[in-house]
Amino acid sequence: MRFIASKHNDHANQLKDAGQFDEAIAYYQKAIKADPIWSVPWYNLGLLHKYEHDWKESLRCNQKAVKLNPKELINNLRWHST
């Protein structure tokens, strides 16, 4: 259910921006549960783990995002590298 997943992902982004990382993780996980084949929350969760220096979990999440949608991840990487 992409609509629900999108709402959870958006809320997680807001929480992340407010520095509420634990709560953001919970909402990214809700987004993943609502739509497990959507790569965006996996990618965002990986970024959050990167910000927390949890490299192993960041890699795991980003590898999952790549597996689900390699083209979308390339676009995200271009966005974040600018």
TORZA-402456 format. One line per field, with one value per residue (C-alpha): residue number from 0; z negated, y, x. Coordinates in Angstrom, 3 decimals. Layout:
<recs>
num = (NUM;...)
w = (Z;...)
v = (Y;...)
u = (X;...)
</recs>
This chain:
<recs>
num = (0;1;2;3;4;5;6;7;8;9;10;11;12;13;14;15;16;17;18;19;20;21;22;23;24;25;26;27;28;29;30;31;32;33;34;35;36;37;38;39;40;41;42;43;44;45;46;47;48;49;50;51;52;53;54;55;56;57;58;59;60;61;62;63;64;65;66;67;68;69;70;71;72;73;74;75;76;77;78;79;80;81)
w = (0.000;1.373;0.104;-3.519;-3.088;-1.604;-4.591;-7.025;-4.987;-4.912;-8.662;-9.221;-7.174;-9.349;-12.504;-11.122;-10.309;-13.880;-15.227;-16.506;-14.993;-17.010;-16.124;-12.478;-12.341;-13.635;-10.898;-8.140;-9.356;-9.228;-5.649;-4.758;-6.348;-4.438;-1.085;-1.362;2.321;2.345;2.216;0.930;-2.790;-2.651;-1.179;-3.718;-6.575;-5.272;-5.236;-8.798;-9.946;-8.087;-10.027;-13.220;-12.065;-12.071;-8.929;-8.938;-9.116;-6.620;-4.136;-4.699;-4.082;-1.029;0.471;0.060;1.770;4.690;5.023;5.149;7.607;8.906;11.179;8.400;6.119;8.771;9.035;5.236;5.128;7.761;5.725;2.465;4.052;5.256)
v = (0.000;2.798;5.592;4.503;3.808;7.271;8.894;6.961;7.809;11.522;11.532;9.743;12.432;15.137;13.320;12.876;16.577;17.353;15.147;12.472;9.578;6.709;7.785;8.270;4.735;3.403;5.236;4.141;0.591;1.167;2.403;-0.703;-2.930;-1.178;-1.524;-3.853;-3.588;0.233;1.171;4.750;4.034;1.471;4.120;6.759;4.325;3.622;7.347;7.720;4.862;6.546;9.789;7.727;6.070;2.652;1.603;-2.050;-1.287;1.548;-0.807;-3.474;-1.022;0.523;-2.886;-3.729;-0.451;-1.235;-4.727;-3.390;-0.579;0.095;3.003;4.880;4.545;5.948;9.006;9.405;9.135;11.838;14.061;13.590;14.067;17.594)
u = (0.000;2.132;-0.131;0.216;3.918;4.396;2.679;4.898;8.004;7.110;6.506;9.826;11.583;10.036;11.117;14.632;14.838;13.755;16.546;14.173;16.103;14.619;11.094;12.104;13.497;10.192;8.271;10.640;10.069;6.295;6.677;8.669;6.067;3.261;5.076;8.085;9.001;9.289;12.963;12.606;12.108;14.917;17.204;16.118;16.594;20.076;20.848;19.651;21.862;24.730;24.118;24.291;27.557;25.900;27.732;26.716;22.993;23.339;24.959;22.299;19.459;21.090;21.820;18.138;17.184;19.501;18.096;14.547;15.139;18.651;17.650;15.866;18.870;21.208;18.948;18.982;22.766;23.084;20.743;22.669;26.076;25.316)
</recs>
